[in-house]
Amino acid sequence: MNTQNTSAGTESDLQLEIAHVLLIDVVGYSKLLVNEEIELLEELNRLVRDTECFRAAEASGKLKRVSTGDGMALLFFHSPEEPVRCALEIAGPCKVIRTFRCGWEFTVDQSTELPM
């Protein structure tokens, strides 16, 4: 009798990695008009993509970006300093632009890469 699990993957097939997570939350997002929400998230995405840490992690394949509706989660897989560096790189332009404020949260978690 074959007891092999044929679902998306068995426990032995899963690769666990430690993710160093930066959660970015736009303060007051729910009070904005829909078009303001869209513009603000586009600006936040541009600011994030323009950071050196984001570009380096993305180029090395060690980054996952997840939209959260009112912000985003960035999962870095190289070092715990990456999300902090990225937050500092984003915070500078946010202070200058002053069109929105961001809340930051840092955490470390396991991430599972499921086989396709």
N, C-alpha and C positions, 0 to 999 in steps of 0.2 A: 504494500500500500504506500503510495507517494504522499507524504505529509508536507511537502514543500508549499510554501505560501506563494501564490501567483498574483497577488494584488500588486499595487504600485511598487512595492519593494518590501523585503523582509528587513528585520532589524539589522542583520549583518550586511545588507546592501546599503544602508544609510550611512552617509558620511557626515559626522558632526564636526562643526567648526565653532570656535568661540567668536562671537560677533561683538564688537565694541560699537554701541549704538548711540547716535545723536538724534534725539527727537526734537524737532523744531515745530513750535506751535505759534501761530499768528494771534497775538492778543487782540481781542475785540472782533474777531472774524465774523461771528454770528450777527453782529450789529450792522454789518456792511450791506449795501445793495449788491445784487447778483453781479452786475458788471464790475463793481469795485472789487468783489471777491476774486473774480477772474483776473483782473489786472494785477492785483496784489500777488496772487499765486504765480503769475507769469514773471513778475519782478523777483520774487523770492527764488524761483527756479533759475533765473538768469544769474542772480548773485551767487547761488550755490555752485552752479556749473562753472562760474568764473574763478572759483578758488583753486589754488594750486593743489591742495590736498585732495579735492574731489577729482580733478583731472588725473593726478598721479594714481590714485586708487582705482579709478575707472580704467585707465590704460593698462594697469597690471591685472585687471580682472578681479580685484579684491574689494569690490564695492557693490552693494545692492541698495537701490533707492525705492522706497515704498511711499506712495501718496497716502495721507491720512485724512484728506478732506480739507482740514484747516491748517495744513502744514505738510510735514514729511518726516519720515524716518530714514536715516542713512546708516547702513550697516557696513562697518569697516572690518576687515579681517586680518590686518597686519599688526597693528599695535594699538594700545589703549590711548596713546597720545593723538592719534588721527582725528577722532571726533572733537576733541578739545581744540586742536589746531584749526579745524574746519570752522568751529563755532567762532573762534577769535577772528578768523578771516572774514566771516560773514558779518560779525558785529560791527566792524569798522565802517563799511559802507552803509549799514542800517542806521548808524548814528548820524552820518552825513545826510542821507536821503530823508530821514525822518518821516517817511510816508506810512510806516508801520513799525510796530514793536514785536519782537519775537520772545517767546519763552523757550528756555533750553532745558533739556534733561539728558543726562548721560547714564547709560546702564551697560552692563555686560550680560550677554545671554548666549545660549547655544542656538545655532542655526543649522537646519537640516537641508541638505541638497538632495531633493528627491530625484530619482532617475526618471528621464522622460520616456 
